[in-house]
């Protein structure tokens, strides 16, 4: 069995507790060292997964609920795609983008959906679970050689596939994009779809406003419009319906379906199941332990994938 130990360092407060995790650990009590307060963790708890026996005592004893420990099959280690660091979230597997199709990604918060989009869009080079050395696309391609993902990842690595990524936290756009909505969108229009995008996303009322003055909903529609106006081979939308009302959600779903190039890879992460059902041709489900580890399911039809998610059981993976 493989141990995955994750510590939420925002919650870990060793100066306010009695170090129950260290004191009650059976490995520590028998003279070994499975958990300690470490300088490498900025004076907070650090778990040595190799020494950990997975008893879960530290999980239950921590007064701030900062520790999670799960036991996983050894076979899963062959599928590790990325880990953010020691005692941090671990991602297993990646969904396969489909040319000419919209692939929806659903799952709980903290299951790895945004990490998946960052990797497939090229914003994050996966480290394959080895965080001690700088990640490289050469190692990634060697790992995925002979798989369905290889050809796609090769185009990402060599830059031959242009990707557009609509980020989740659209409020960050205010910091980096200056000017009026109309000016910015006119400047970045590479596909000659300015009037169609403006109409479909109801941007008339915000057209003359500064980007820094936009509301959350206006900012969401602005960033989606900016993505649709770019000429690319792959489009990634991370939670495009947040901040929007029901009518606007249907409008952006329709825009993503109708205004992305018909031969492009399109992937959408979405919590609103009605929007996901409307916009997607197929779905993948991210499952696992939120904030600890995430796995990617096989590709399902939209109806089957959503129903399996709601039922809490994935038949192909035999996973509840």
N, C-alpha and C positions, 0 to 999 in steps of 0.2 A: 504493500500500500504506500501511496505517496501522500505526504502531509503538505497541505497548503495552509500556512499560518499568515494571517493578515492582521495588522494593527492599525487602527484609525488614530493617527497621531494628533488629530485635533481633539480627540476625546481623552487620550492618555495623559494623566496628570500625576506622575509619581511623587510630586512634592505635596500632594493633598491626600494621598492614600497611605496604607501601611504595607505597600508592595506585596499584596496578597498573591499576585501571580508568581513572584519569585519564591516566596516563603512556602507556598503550598504545593509547588510543582514536585511530583514524586521523583523525577530524575534528579532535580537539585537536592532533594532531601537524602537521596542515596549516594551523594558525592559527585554526581555528574553536573553538567551544565546545559540545560535546554532553554532557559530564559534568564536574562539578566538586564540590569539597567546599564545601557551602553553609551559611551561617548559618541560612537559612530551613528547612534540614533538621537543625537542631541540630548543626551541625558534621559532618554525614555526607554521603555521596554524593547527588547530585541529577542526574537525567538529563533533558535537554531533548529531548522526544520529536520535536519538529519538526526539530531538527538531527540527531538520531540516524539513522544509515544502516542500522541493524539488522544489522550485521556479526557481532555476538555475541562479539567479542573480549573485552569486559569481563566477559561471563558466564563465559567459560572462565578468564580471568586472576584473577578474584576468589578469594582463598584461603579465604574463608568462605562461598562459594556463596550470597551475599546478593542477587545480581542475576539477574533474568529479563527477557529481551527477546523478544517474538514479533511476527511480521509478519502482519497480518490484512487481508482485502479492504476496500476503501473503503466498499462497500455496507453493511457491518456497523455503521458509525458511525450510520446512521439508526435503529438498534435499541438504542442505548445507553440503559439504564434508570437505572443508578446507578454512581457511582465514589466511593470513600471519600476520595480526595484525589490530589494529584500523586504519581506513582510508586506507586500503590496499586491494589488489586483493582478490576476493571471487570466489570459485569454487563450482558449483552445479553439482552433479551427476558424475558417473564414467562409462567408457565403460566396458563391460564384456569380459575378455579374453576368447578365444575359443580354447580348446585343439585340436591340429592337424591342426590348421588354422593360416594363417597370417592375422592379423587385422591391417588395415591401419588407421592412425589418421591424418586428415587434418583440417586445420583451419588457420585463420590469426595469425600473430605474436601477442603474448600477450593474447591469448584466453584460455590458460591453458593446452596446450598439454604436455609440459615438466613436469608440476606439476602432471598431470595424470600418466605419466611414473614413476616419482619418488615415487608416492604412491603405484602403482601396483607392482613396483619392490622392495618395502619395504625400500627404502632409506628415505622416509618421512612418519611419522605416522600422518595421518590426524587428525586435532583437532575438526572437526565437527562444526567449526565456533566459538568455545569457546577457545579463546587464552589466557585467564587469568590463566588457569590451565594446567599442563603438560599433553600432549596427551598420551593416552594409547591404546593398541590394544584391551583390554577388552571392553572399551567403544565403539570402532569401531565395534567390533563383535556384541555387544548388539544392536547397531543401525541397522546393516545390517542383523540381524537374520531373517530368513524366505525369504530372497531374493536370486536371482541367484548368486550374488557376494559373499554370505556368505562362501560357501565351499572354494572358491579360497582364500579369505582373511584369512580364518582360517589356510590354509597351509602356507601362508606368515607369519602370526603371530607366529605360533609354530615352524617355521623353517624347516618344513618337505619338503617344495618345494624350491629347489635351484634356484636362479634367477641370470641372468647375464644382466647387464645394460651397454650398449654402450652409453656414455654420449654425449651431444651435443657439448660441448666445448673441442674438442680433444687436443687443444694446452696445456691444463692443464696436459696432460699425460707426457709431457717433464719434468715437475717438479718432478714427483713421480716415474717414471720408468727409471731405469738406466741399461746400457748394450747395446749390439748389438741386432739388430732385430732378427736374427736367433737364438741367445742364449736364448732370452726371450721367443720367441714362442715355441722353443723346450722344454723349462722348464715347460711351462704351458699347453702343449698339453695333454689333458686328454682323448681324443677320438680317437687318432691314425689317425688323418686326416691332419697331417702337410703337406705332399706333395700335397694333393688335394687343401688345402687352399692356399698354396704358389703359385700353378699354377693358380688357378681360380682368385686370386686377383693380379696376376703379381707382386709378391714381390721379384723376383730374383735380380733386380737392387738395391734394398734397403737392401738385406739380410745381408750384412756385415757392414752396416752403424750403427752408434750409434743412439739410439732413440732420443737423444737430438739434432741431426743434421738433422732430417727428415723434409722434406717440408710438407706443409699442406695436400696435396693429399696423400703423403706417410704415414703420420701420421694417416689419416683417414682409409686407407686400413689396416694399422697395428692394429689399435684398433678394427676394424671389425673382422680381423683374430683372434685376442686374444679372442674376444667374442665367435666366432664359435668353437674355440678349447676347450672351457670349457664344461664340462659335466653338463648340467643343465636341469631343467624341464620347465623353462620360459626364454625367450630371449627378451630383449627390445632394440631397436635401435632408437636413437634420431638423426634425420637428417643425415643418413648415406651417402648421396650423396654430401654434401657440400665439396668444394675444388676439386671435381672430374670433369673430362670432360665427354662427352657423352658416349664414349666407356667404360670408367671405371664405370660409373653409371649403365650401363646395366650389367657389370660384377659383381658388388656388389649385385645388385638385384637378379641375378641368383644364386649367392653364398648363399644368405639368404634363398632363396626358396629351394635350393637343399641340403644344408649342415646342416641346423638345423634339429634336430630329428623330425621324422614324427608325434610323439605324443605330442610334446612340445607346450606350449603356445608361440606364437610369436606376438609381436606388434611393428609396425614401424611408427614413426612420420616422415613425409616427405612433403616438399613443391613442389618438382618436380612431377607433376601429372602423367607424363609418367612413371616414376619409380614406383610411388605408384600403378598405374594401373597394371604394370607388376608384382609387388611383392606380391600384396594383394589378399586374397580370399574374403574379405569383408571390409567395411570401416565404420568409425564413423566420424561425422563432429562436430568439436568444434565451437560454435558460441556464440555470446554475444557482449559485448563492450570491445574491446581490452584494456588490462591493468586495467579494472574495475571489470568485472565479466565474467565467462565463464560457458557455459552449454554444456552437452554432448548429442548428438542425439542418436536415436536408431541405430541398426546395419542395414546398407544398403548393397546391392550388389555393387560391385566396380563401374560398369558403372553408376548405378542410383545415388550413393553417390557423385561421381565426378560431374555428370551433375547437381544435385541439388545444389552443392556448387557453380558451375559456374553461375547457374541461380539466385543464391541468395535466394532460397526458399526451405524450407524443408516441404514437404507435410504432413508427419506423425506428425510433431510438429506444423504444420500450422504457421510456423515462417519465416518471411522474414528478 
